[in-house]
Amino acid sequence: MKNKQMEILFLPTDRGTVKVYVYGFKTPRSSGQVIVSFDNVSVEAKGYRRNKTIIKALAQLHETIVNNQDS
């Protein structure tokens, strides 16, 4: 049976808390998944480099929030 582990990061901001859930990235060159959520908006990113995938997910979340505010 596989033992799944998750890392959770909480990033406090003036408008609330950004929650980052990180799965995978156990060994070098292994894939992983990052889910970032803020209020009722969630974004998912997959990749092979942990830090770059987290940054990519945060950038997607930012883009989603900015686009929703303009509408």
N, C-alpha and C positions, 0 to 999 in steps of 0.2 A: 504494500500500500504506500502510495506517495505521501510524503509529509509536506503539505503546502505551508509556506511561511509568507507573511506579509509584513511590510514595514510601513508605519504610518507616520507622516510628518504633519504637524500643525503649524501653519504660518499665520500669525496674527497680523491683521491690518486694521486701519481706522474704521473700515466698513464691515468688518466681520472676520471670520477665520477661514483660510483656504486649507482644505484637507487634501493631502497627497498620499495615495495608497500605491505602494510599490510591490510588485510581484516578480519573482524570478531573479535573473541576473546572478545566479549562484556561482558560476565559473566564468572565466574570460571567454568571450565569443558566444555566450549563451543568451538566448533571447529573454525578454522580460516585458512586462506590461505596467503602465502607469495610468492611474485614474485620478484626476484632479477634480474636486468639486468645491463650489462656492455658492451659497444660497441654494437655489434650485437648478443650477447649471452644472453639468458634469461633462468632462471631456476625457477621452481615452487615447493613449498613444502606445505603440509597440515599437521595440527596437532592440539593438544589441549593446548599446552603450548606455549605462544607467544614467549618468549625469546629463548627457545630451537628450535622452528620452524625457527626463523630468523637465528640462528646459523647454523642449518642444511642446509638451503637454501644457505647461504654464502659458506659453505663448499662444497656443490655440484657445485656452480658456480666456485669456485677455482679449483676443480677437473676437471671440463669441460674445463676450460681455459688451465690448465697445459697439459691435454691430447691432446688438439688441437694444442698446440705449438710443441709438440714432433712429430706430424704426418708430 
